[in-house]
Amino acid sequence: MVQTNAASADEDEAFENAKRILNSKKGSFYPEPEYGIAANPSDESEAACLAGEALKSADGVFVAAAEKMENAYKITLIANGKERTVNIEF
């Protein structure tokens, strides 16, 4: 199956929106108090759960994994079979 430029642009936009959500602290975006990620996770499992909760409104973007780094978590996201990573600092 050949992917069109429009589909690729939609995926890029979905990943950018997910990155924006994950790099916003929950409650800091005035019009939508539920926007953003909630807390500082204690481990990779909790980071994946918090990321998934934050992305519940991001249509078609799912959390595949979370990896603890020195001062951040690397979150692996999937949309339409494509994989990207986002770093979240707490």
Secondary structure as GFF3:
##gff-version 3
##sequence-region A 1 90
A	DSSP	alpha_helix	5	22	.	.	.	ID=ss1
A	DSSP	alpha_helix	44	54	.	.	.	ID=ss2
A	DSSP	beta_strand	62	68	.	.	.	ID=ss3
A	DSSP	beta_strand	72	79	.	.	.	ID=ss4
A	DSSP	beta_strand	82	89	.	.	.	ID=ss5
###
